Structures are given as structure tokens and as C-alpha cells.
């Protein structure tokens, strides 16, 4: 199986993965992306206990996407083209309270997003 450094995945971020410091720590580069919207979710507050994550992000207060299924609930964010290895790096940054799932963005793009692990659509 061939390994590629070319972006083959899309990752939707609405929180700290949009921060340059987090991107540099997780991906070794600054990502460029496109604004998009995640429908059917709302933001919930998430207190981070993992000291390594707090050190990278600079804050113990993050947000997470919680599924509601309501059309008037939307989360604005950025969709990034990333590699499969970069997705795995992001997995190491995220805490157990969230889970990576595929979502359909308002633009029609299918992307990975980290959402509340308790969301009923998982």
C-alpha cells in the first residue's frame, strides 16, 4: 500500500484545531481551509482535564459539537484538506469526551468532525 503526503481527507474544525499553535503541534504546519457550516449540531462547553491538551491549546475550556438534528442548530467552522496521518495525529489530541465521525457539511462536503461521544447519531 502506498503512503502519500497529499491531502486525501477533509477535517471540519469549529474549535481549537483552528488555532495556529494547535495545528503546528499536531500537524507540523499551518493549515489553510474554507469556511463551512455543520448543520444539526450545537456547541456545548467542555472542560479539559488533560494537561497536555491544555498546554497545546492554551485553555482548559473547549467546545464540542452536540447532535440535535434540528435544522436551526448550526456550527460555523473551517474545513481543512489533510492527510490520513494528520487525521491520526488529531485523534491523539482529542479527548475521550469526543469521537471522530463523518458529517455532511452545508456545502455538500463530507468531512470528519469531532463530536460529543454521547451523541445519539453515533
DSSP file (Angstrom, degrees, kcal/mol; ACC not computed):
  #  RESIDUE AA STRUCTURE BP1 BP2  ACC     N-H-->O    O-->H-N    N-H-->O    O-->H-N    TCO  KAPPA ALPHA  PHI   PSI    X-CA   Y-CA   Z-CA
    1    1 A X              0   0    0      0, 0.0     2,-0.3     0, 0.0     0, 0.0   0.000 360.0 360.0 360.0 131.1    0.0    0.0    0.0
    2    2 A X        -     0   0    0      1,-0.0     2,-0.4     2,-0.0     0, 0.0  -0.576 360.0-143.7 -82.4 139.9    1.4    3.4   -1.0
    3    3 A X        -     0   0    0     -2,-0.3     2,-0.4     2,-0.0    -1,-0.0  -0.881  19.3-165.3-102.6 135.1    1.7    6.2    1.6
    4    4 A X        -     0   0    0     -2,-0.4    80,-0.2     2,-0.1     4,-0.1  -0.918  27.5-156.1-123.4 147.7    1.0    9.7    0.3
    5    5 A X        +     0   0    0     -2,-0.4     2,-0.3    78,-0.1    78,-0.1   0.372  67.5 107.7 -95.4   2.1    1.7   13.1    1.8
    6    6 A X  S    S-     0   0    0      1,-0.1     2,-0.2    76,-0.0    -2,-0.1  -0.609  83.8-102.1 -81.1 138.6   -1.1   14.6   -0.4
    7    7 A X        +     0   0    0     -2,-0.3    76,-0.3     1,-0.2    -1,-0.1  -0.406  50.0 159.2 -60.3 127.8   -4.3   15.6    1.4
    8    8 A X        +     0   0    0     74,-1.6     2,-0.3    -2,-0.2    75,-0.2   0.349  55.1  61.6-128.3  -1.6   -7.0   12.9    0.9
    9    9 A X  E     -A   82   0A   0     73,-2.6    73,-2.5     2,-0.0     2,-0.4  -0.856  67.8-136.4-126.3 158.4   -9.3   13.7    3.8
   10   10 A X  E     -A   81   0A   0     -2,-0.3   102,-3.0    71,-0.2     2,-0.5  -0.964  16.0-167.4-116.0 137.7  -11.4   16.6    4.9
   11   11 A X  E     -Ab  80 112A   0     69,-2.6    69,-2.9    -2,-0.4     2,-0.5  -0.986   9.1-150.9-126.6 121.6  -11.5   17.7    8.6
   12   12 A X  E     -A   79   0A   0    100,-3.5   102,-0.5    -2,-0.5     2,-0.4  -0.813  16.5-172.5 -93.5 126.5  -14.1   20.1    9.9
   13   13 A X  E     +A   78   0A   0     65,-3.3    65,-3.0    -2,-0.5   100,-0.0  -0.968  24.2 164.2-122.1 135.9  -13.0   22.2   12.9
   14   14 A X  S    S+     0   0    0     -2,-0.4    -1,-0.1    63,-0.2    62,-0.1   0.271  72.7  25.5-123.4   3.2  -15.1   24.6   14.9
   15   15 A X  S >  S-     0   0    0     48,-0.0     3,-1.9     4,-0.0     4,-0.2  -0.149 117.9 -16.4-138.3-131.4  -12.7   24.9   17.9
   16   16 A X  G >  S+     0   0    0      1,-0.3     3,-1.9    47,-0.2     6,-0.3   0.670 112.9  74.9 -69.1 -18.5   -9.1   24.7   18.9
   17   17 A X  G 3  S+     0   0    0      1,-0.3    -1,-0.3     5,-0.1    -4,-0.1   0.611  89.6  63.5 -67.6  -7.9   -7.9   22.8   15.8
   18   18 A X  G <  S+     0   0    0     -3,-1.9    -1,-0.3     4,-0.1     2,-0.3   0.589  82.6 100.9 -85.5 -11.7   -8.3   26.2   14.0
   19   19 A X  S <> S-     0   0    0     -3,-1.9     4,-2.6    -4,-0.2     5,-0.2  -0.551  73.9-136.3 -79.2 135.9   -5.5   27.7   16.2
   20   20 A X  H  > S+     0   0    0     -2,-0.3     4,-2.7     1,-0.2     5,-0.2   0.886 104.0  53.8 -57.7 -41.7   -2.1   28.0   14.7
   21   21 A X  H  > S+     0   0    0      1,-0.2     4,-1.9     2,-0.2    -1,-0.2   0.893 111.0  45.7 -62.4 -40.2   -0.4   26.7   17.8
   22   22 A X  H  > S+     0   0    0     -6,-0.3     4,-2.7     2,-0.2     5,-0.3   0.921 113.1  49.8 -68.8 -44.0   -2.5   23.5   17.8
   23   23 A X  H  X>S+     0   0    0     -4,-2.6     4,-3.3     1,-0.2     6,-0.8   0.921 111.2  48.9 -61.0 -43.9   -2.0   23.0   14.1
   24   24 A X  H  X5S+     0   0    0     -4,-2.7     4,-1.1     4,-0.2    -1,-0.2   0.911 114.8  45.3 -62.8 -42.2    1.7   23.4   14.4
   25   25 A X  H  <5S+     0   0    0     -4,-1.9    -2,-0.2    -5,-0.2    -1,-0.2   0.885 124.1  32.8 -68.1 -39.7    1.9   20.9   17.3
   26   26 A X  H  <5S+     0   0    0     -4,-2.7    -2,-0.2    -5,-0.1    -3,-0.2   0.837 135.5  19.8 -88.3 -34.8   -0.4   18.3   15.7
   27   27 A X  H  <5S-     0   0    0     -4,-3.3    -3,-0.2    -5,-0.3    -2,-0.1   0.543  90.9-124.9-115.8 -11.5    0.3   18.6   12.0
   28   28 A X  S  <<S+     0   0    0     -4,-1.1     2,-0.3    -5,-0.8    -4,-0.2   0.660  85.5  60.9  73.1  14.8    3.7   20.3   11.9
   29   29 A X  S    S-     0   0    0     -6,-0.8     2,-0.5    -9,-0.1    -2,-0.3  -0.981  89.7 -97.4-161.6 163.4    2.3   23.0    9.6
   30   30 A X        -     0   0    0     -2,-0.3     2,-0.2    -3,-0.1   -10,-0.1  -0.797  43.4-139.1 -87.2 127.5   -0.3   25.8    9.4
   31   31 A X        -     0   0    0     -2,-0.5     2,-0.4   -11,-0.0    51,-0.1  -0.577   6.8-149.3 -87.0 149.8   -3.4   24.5    7.6
   32   32 A X        +     0   0    0     -2,-0.2    49,-0.7    49,-0.2     2,-0.3  -0.947  28.9 163.1-113.8 143.0   -5.4   26.5    5.1
   33   33 A X  E     -C   80   0A   0     -2,-0.4     2,-0.4    47,-0.2    47,-0.2  -0.817  34.7-107.8-147.7-175.6   -9.1   25.9    4.9
   34   34 A X  E     -C   79   0A   0     45,-2.1    45,-3.0    -2,-0.3     2,-0.1  -0.961  36.5-110.2-123.9 137.6  -12.5   27.0    3.7
   35   35 A X  E     +C   78   0A   0     -2,-0.4     2,-0.3    43,-0.2    43,-0.3  -0.410  49.8 155.6 -65.5 141.1  -15.3   28.3    5.9
   36   36 A X  E     -C   77   0A   0     41,-2.0    41,-2.4    -2,-0.1     2,-0.4  -0.914  33.5-119.9-155.5 178.9  -18.3   25.9    6.2
   37   37 A X  E     -C   76   0A   0     -2,-0.3    69,-2.9    39,-0.2     2,-0.7  -0.988   6.4-146.1-135.3 138.4  -21.2   25.1    8.4
   38   38 A X  E >   -C   75   0A   0     37,-2.9    37,-1.8    -2,-0.4     3,-0.6  -0.909  25.2-154.2-102.5 108.1  -22.2   21.9   10.3
   39   39 A X  E 3   +C   74   0A   0     -2,-0.7    35,-0.2    65,-0.5    65,-0.2  -0.503  69.2  31.7 -83.3 152.7  -26.0   21.7   10.4
   40   40 A X  T 3  S+     0   0    0     33,-2.7    28,-3.1    30,-0.7    29,-2.4   0.591 100.1  93.0  84.0  11.4  -27.9   19.8   13.1
   41   41 A X  E <   -D   67   0A   0     32,-0.7     2,-0.3    -3,-0.6    -1,-0.3  -0.926  52.5-160.7-132.0 156.9  -25.4   20.4   15.9
   42   42 A X  E     -D   66   0A   0     24,-2.1    24,-3.1    -2,-0.3     2,-0.3  -0.942  29.9-102.7-131.7 158.2  -25.0   23.0   18.6
   43   43 A X  E     -D   65   0A   0     -2,-0.3     2,-0.3    31,-0.2    22,-0.2  -0.619  33.9-173.3 -82.8 138.2  -21.9   23.9   20.7
   44   44 A X  E     -D   64   0A   0     20,-2.6    20,-2.4    -2,-0.3     2,-0.2  -0.936  29.2-107.8-123.7 150.8  -21.5   22.6   24.2
   45   45 A X  E     -D   63   0A   0     -2,-0.3     2,-0.4    18,-0.2    18,-0.2  -0.552  31.7-166.9 -79.8 144.9  -18.8   23.6   26.7
   46   46 A X  E     -D   62   0A   0     16,-2.7    16,-2.9    -2,-0.2     2,-0.5  -0.978  12.3-146.6-136.3 119.6  -16.2   21.0   27.5
   47   47 A X  E     -D   61   0A   0     -2,-0.4     2,-0.5    14,-0.2    14,-0.2  -0.763  19.0-143.1 -87.2 126.5  -13.7   21.3   30.4
   48   48 A X        +     0   0    0     12,-3.3    -2,-0.0    -2,-0.5    -1,-0.0  -0.786  24.3 175.6 -94.8 126.8  -10.4   19.7   29.5
   49   49 A X        +     0   0    0     -2,-0.5     2,-0.6     5,-0.0    -1,-0.1   0.624  51.9 103.2 -99.9 -19.8   -8.6   17.8   32.3
   50   50 A X     >  -     0   0    0      1,-0.2     4,-2.2    10,-0.1     3,-0.3  -0.547  59.8-156.9 -71.7 111.9   -5.7   16.5   30.1
   51   51 A X  H  > S+     0   0    0     -2,-0.6     4,-2.3     1,-0.2    -1,-0.2   0.818  90.3  55.8 -62.2 -32.8   -2.7   18.8   30.9
   52   52 A X  H  > S+     0   0    0      2,-0.2     4,-1.8     1,-0.2    -1,-0.2   0.911 109.1  46.4 -67.0 -41.4   -1.0   18.1   27.6
   53   53 A X  H  > S+     0   0    0     -3,-0.3     4,-2.7     2,-0.2     5,-0.3   0.902 112.8  50.0 -66.2 -41.8   -4.1   19.2   25.6
   54   54 A X  H  X S+     0   0    0     -4,-2.2     4,-2.8     1,-0.2     5,-0.4   0.905 109.0  52.6 -62.9 -41.3   -4.4   22.3   27.8
   55   55 A X  H  < S+     0   0    0     -4,-2.3    -1,-0.2    -5,-0.2    -2,-0.2   0.891 113.5  43.2 -62.4 -39.5   -0.7   23.1   27.2
   56   56 A X  H  < S+     0   0    0     -4,-1.8    -2,-0.2     1,-0.2    -1,-0.2   0.928 123.0  35.6 -71.8 -45.8   -1.1   22.9   23.4
   57   57 A X  H  < S-     0   0    0     -4,-2.7    -2,-0.2     2,-0.2    -3,-0.2   0.760  98.1-132.4 -82.8 -24.9   -4.4   24.8   23.2
   58   58 A X  S  < S+     0   0    0     -4,-2.8     2,-0.3    -5,-0.3    -3,-0.1   0.548  76.6  74.4  84.4   7.2   -3.7   27.3   26.0
   59   59 A X        -     0   0    0     -5,-0.4    -2,-0.2    -6,-0.3    -1,-0.2  -0.998  62.2-151.4-152.3 148.4   -7.1   26.8   27.6
   60   60 A X  S    S+     0   0    0     -2,-0.3   -12,-3.3     1,-0.1     2,-0.7   0.407  84.1  80.5 -95.0  -0.5   -9.0   24.3   29.7
   61   61 A X  E     +D   47   0A   0    -14,-0.2   -14,-0.2    -7,-0.1     2,-0.2  -0.899  57.4 157.5-114.0 106.1  -12.3   25.4   28.2
   62   62 A X  E     -D   46   0A   0    -16,-2.9   -16,-2.7    -2,-0.7     2,-0.3  -0.537  32.4-123.8-111.0 179.6  -13.0   23.9   24.8
   63   63 A X  E     -D   45   0A   0    -18,-0.2     2,-0.3    -2,-0.2   -18,-0.2  -0.891  17.8-162.4-121.5 158.4  -16.3   23.4   22.9
   64   64 A X  E     -D   44   0A   0    -20,-2.4   -20,-2.6    -2,-0.3     2,-0.5  -0.986  24.9-112.7-138.2 152.1  -17.7   20.2   21.4
   65   65 A X  E     -De  43 115A   0     49,-0.7    51,-3.5    -2,-0.3     2,-0.5  -0.716  29.4-164.2 -85.1 124.8  -20.4   19.6   18.8
   66   66 A X  E     -D   42   0A   0    -24,-3.1   -24,-2.1    -2,-0.5     2,-0.2  -0.950  21.4-121.4-113.1 126.1  -23.6   18.0   20.2
   67   67 A X  E     +D   41   0A   0     -2,-0.5   -26,-0.3   -26,-0.2    53,-0.2  -0.427  42.2 155.8 -68.3 132.0  -26.0   16.5   17.8
   68   68 A X        -     0   0    0    -28,-3.1   -27,-0.2    -2,-0.2    -1,-0.2   0.564  41.2-139.9-122.2 -28.1  -29.6   17.9   17.9
   69   69 A X        +     0   0    0    -29,-2.4     2,-0.4     1,-0.3   -28,-0.1   0.429  57.2 135.5  77.9  -1.4  -30.9   17.1   14.5
   70   70 A X    >   -     0   0    0    -30,-0.2     3,-1.4     1,-0.1   -30,-0.7  -0.653  55.7-142.5 -84.7 133.1  -32.6   20.5   14.4
   71   71 A X  T 3  S+     0   0    0     -2,-0.4    -1,-0.1     1,-0.3   -31,-0.1   0.755 100.3  57.5 -66.7 -24.3  -32.2   22.5   11.2
   72   72 A X  T 3  S+     0   0    0    -33,-0.1     2,-0.6   -32,-0.1    -1,-0.3   0.536  88.4  87.4 -86.4  -4.2  -31.9   25.7   13.1
   73   73 A X    <   +     0   0    0     -3,-1.4   -33,-2.7   -31,-0.1   -32,-0.7  -0.857  57.9 157.9 -93.3 120.4  -28.9   24.4   15.0
   74   74 A X  E     - C   0  39A   0     -2,-0.6     2,-0.5   -35,-0.2   -31,-0.2  -0.980  31.2-149.7-141.8 152.3  -25.6   25.1   13.1
   75   75 A X  E     - C   0  38A   0    -37,-1.8   -37,-2.9    -2,-0.3     2,-0.3  -0.988  14.6-145.4-125.2 122.6  -21.9   25.4   13.9
   76   76 A X  E     + C   0  37A   0     -2,-0.5     2,-0.3   -39,-0.2   -39,-0.2  -0.616  40.8 125.2 -82.7 145.4  -19.7   27.6   11.8
   77   77 A X  E     - C   0  36A   0    -41,-2.4   -41,-2.0    -2,-0.3     2,-0.4  -0.861  52.9 -77.8-168.8-156.4  -16.1   26.5   11.3
   78   78 A X  E     -AC  13  35A   0    -65,-3.0   -65,-3.3   -43,-0.3     2,-0.5  -0.987  24.2-145.8-132.1 137.6  -13.4   25.6    8.8
   79   79 A X  E     -AC  12  34A   0    -45,-3.0   -45,-2.1    -2,-0.4     2,-0.4  -0.913  20.5-165.4-105.0 129.5  -12.9   22.6    6.7
   80   80 A X  E     -AC  11  33A   0    -69,-2.9   -69,-2.6    -2,-0.5     2,-0.6  -0.887  20.7-130.9-114.8 141.9   -9.3   21.6    6.0
   81   81 A X  E     +A   10   0A   0    -49,-0.7     2,-0.3    -2,-0.4   -71,-0.2  -0.841  44.9 163.0 -87.3 122.7   -7.8   19.2    3.5
   82   82 A X  E     -A    9   0A   0    -73,-2.5   -73,-2.6    -2,-0.6   -74,-1.6  -0.838  36.7-103.7-136.5 169.5   -5.5   16.9    5.4
   83   83 A X     >  -     0   0    0    -76,-0.3     4,-1.8    -2,-0.3   -76,-0.1  -0.487  34.9-109.3 -90.0 165.9   -3.6   13.6    5.1
   84   84 A X  H  > S+     0   0    0    -80,-0.2     4,-2.0     1,-0.2     5,-0.1   0.879 121.8  54.0 -61.3 -38.0   -4.7   10.3    6.8
   85   85 A X  H  > S+     0   0    0      1,-0.2     4,-2.1     2,-0.2    -1,-0.2   0.889 105.8  52.3 -63.4 -38.6   -1.6   10.6    9.0
   86   86 A X  H  > S+     0   0    0      2,-0.2     4,-2.3     1,-0.2    -1,-0.2   0.866 106.3  53.8 -66.6 -35.4   -2.7   14.1   10.1
   87   87 A X  H  X S+     0   0    0     -4,-1.8     4,-2.0     2,-0.2    -1,-0.2   0.934 108.7  49.2 -61.3 -45.4   -6.2   12.7   11.0
   88   88 A X  H  X S+     0   0    0     -4,-2.0     4,-1.2     1,-0.2    -2,-0.2   0.879 109.2  52.7 -63.2 -37.0   -4.5   10.2   13.2
   89   89 A X  H  X S+     0   0    0     -4,-2.1     4,-0.9     1,-0.2     3,-0.4   0.909 107.7  51.2 -62.9 -41.7   -2.4   13.0   14.8
   90   90 A X  H >X S+     0   0    0     -4,-2.3     4,-1.9     1,-0.2     3,-0.7   0.873 102.9  60.4 -62.8 -36.6   -5.6   14.9   15.5
   91   91 A X  H 3< S+     0   0    0     -4,-2.0    -1,-0.2     1,-0.2    -2,-0.2   0.857 101.5  53.4 -58.5 -35.0   -7.1   11.8   17.1
   92   92 A X  H 3< S+     0   0    0     -4,-1.2    -1,-0.2    -3,-0.4    -2,-0.2   0.762 109.1  49.6 -72.8 -23.4   -4.2   11.9   19.7
   93   93 A X  H << S+     0   0    0     -4,-0.9    -2,-0.2    -3,-0.7    -1,-0.2   0.849  94.7  84.6 -80.6 -37.6   -5.0   15.5   20.6
   94   94 A X  S  < S-     0   0    0     -4,-1.9     2,-0.1     1,-0.1     6,-0.0  -0.332  76.5-125.7 -72.8 149.9   -8.8   15.0   21.1
   95   95 A X    >   -     0   0    0      1,-0.1     3,-1.8     4,-0.0    -1,-0.1  -0.403  27.0 -99.8 -93.1 169.1  -10.1   13.8   24.5
   96   96 A X  T 3  S+     0   0    0      1,-0.3    -1,-0.1    -2,-0.1    21,-0.1   0.678 112.9  73.6 -64.3 -18.9  -12.3   10.8   25.3
   97   97 A X  T 3  S+     0   0    0     19,-0.1    20,-3.0    20,-0.1    21,-0.4   0.667  98.0  53.8 -71.2 -14.7  -15.4   13.0   25.5
   98   98 A X  E <   -F  116   0A   0     -3,-1.8     2,-0.4    18,-0.3    18,-0.2  -0.858  66.9-160.0-120.7 157.5  -15.4   13.4   21.7
   99   99 A X  E     -F  115   0A   0     16,-2.7    16,-2.6    -2,-0.3     2,-0.5  -0.985  23.8-117.1-134.8 143.4  -15.4   11.0   18.9
  100  100 A X  E     +F  114   0A   0     -2,-0.4     2,-0.3    14,-0.2    14,-0.2  -0.705  44.2 162.0 -83.5 125.7  -14.5   11.4   15.2
  101  101 A X  E     -F  113   0A   0     12,-2.7    12,-2.3    -2,-0.5     2,-0.4  -0.905  41.5-102.9-134.6 162.9  -17.4   10.8   12.9
  102  102 A X  E     -F  112   0A   0     -2,-0.3     2,-0.3    10,-0.2    10,-0.2  -0.742  42.0-177.7 -88.0 139.6  -18.2   11.7    9.3
  103  103 A X  E     -F  111   0A   0      8,-3.1     8,-2.4    -2,-0.4     2,-0.6  -0.907  27.9-124.5-132.3 159.3  -20.6   14.6    8.8
  104  104 A X  E     -F  110   0A   0     -2,-0.3   -65,-0.5     6,-0.2     6,-0.2  -0.940  30.8-148.9-106.7 117.1  -22.2   16.3    5.8
  105  105 A X    >   -     0   0    0      4,-3.0     3,-2.0    -2,-0.6   -67,-0.2  -0.355  28.6-103.4 -82.6 164.7  -21.4   20.0    5.8
  106  106 A X  T 3  S+     0   0    0    -69,-2.9   -68,-0.1     1,-0.3    -1,-0.1   0.813 121.1  59.1 -56.2 -33.0  -23.7   22.7    4.4
  107  107 A X  T 3  S-     0   0    0    -70,-0.3    -1,-0.3     2,-0.1     3,-0.1   0.616 121.2-106.4 -72.1 -12.6  -21.5   22.9    1.3
  108  108 A X  S <  S+     0   0    0     -3,-2.0     2,-0.3     1,-0.4    -2,-0.1   0.350  76.1 138.7  98.1  -3.9  -22.1   19.3    0.5
  109  109 A X        -     0   0    0     -5,-0.1    -4,-3.0     1,-0.0     2,-0.5  -0.570  48.7-140.7 -75.3 133.6  -18.6   18.3    1.6
  110  110 A X  E     + F   0 104A   0     -2,-0.3     2,-0.3    -6,-0.2    -6,-0.2  -0.860  37.6 161.3 -93.0 128.3  -18.3   15.1    3.6
  111  111 A X  E     - F   0 103A   0     -8,-2.4    -8,-3.1    -2,-0.5     2,-0.3  -0.915  42.4-101.9-142.5 163.4  -15.7   15.5    6.3
  112  112 A X  E     +bF  11 102A   0   -102,-3.0  -100,-3.5    -2,-0.3     2,-0.3  -0.664  41.6 175.9 -81.3 146.3  -14.5   14.2    9.6
  113  113 A X  E     - F   0 101A   0    -12,-2.3   -12,-2.7    -2,-0.3     2,-0.6  -0.986  31.4-123.1-148.7 150.5  -15.6   16.1   12.7
  114  114 A X  E     + F   0 100A   0   -102,-0.5   -49,-0.7    -2,-0.3     2,-0.3  -0.866  41.6 170.6 -96.9 121.4  -15.1   15.6   16.4
  115  115 A X  E     -eF  65  99A   0    -16,-2.6   -16,-2.7    -2,-0.6   -49,-0.2  -0.796  45.5 -65.7-127.6 165.9  -18.5   15.5   18.2
  116  116 A X  E >   - F   0  98A   0    -51,-3.5     3,-2.1    -2,-0.3   -18,-0.3  -0.312  42.5-138.9 -51.1 122.5  -19.8   14.6   21.6
  117  117 A X  T 3  S+     0   0    0    -20,-3.0    -1,-0.2     1,-0.3   -19,-0.1   0.678 101.9  58.3 -63.5 -16.9  -19.2   10.9   22.1
  118  118 A X  T 3  S+     0   0    0    -21,-0.4    -1,-0.3     3,-0.0    -2,-0.1   0.466  75.1 129.7 -89.9  -2.6  -22.7   10.6   23.7
  119  119 A X    X   -     0   0    0     -3,-2.1     3,-1.4   -54,-0.2   -51,-0.1  -0.259  62.2-133.0 -56.8 136.9  -24.4   12.0   20.6
  120  120 A X  T 3  S+     0   0    0      1,-0.3    -1,-0.2   -53,-0.2    -3,-0.0   0.653  98.3  68.3 -69.8 -14.9  -27.3    9.7   19.6
  121  121 A X  T 3         0   0    0      1,-0.2    -1,-0.3     0, 0.0    -2,-0.1   0.399 360.0 360.0 -85.7   5.9  -26.3    9.6   15.9
  122  122 A X    <         0   0    0     -3,-1.4    -1,-0.2    -5,-0.1    -2,-0.1   0.461 360.0 360.0 -87.3 360.0  -23.1    7.6   16.6
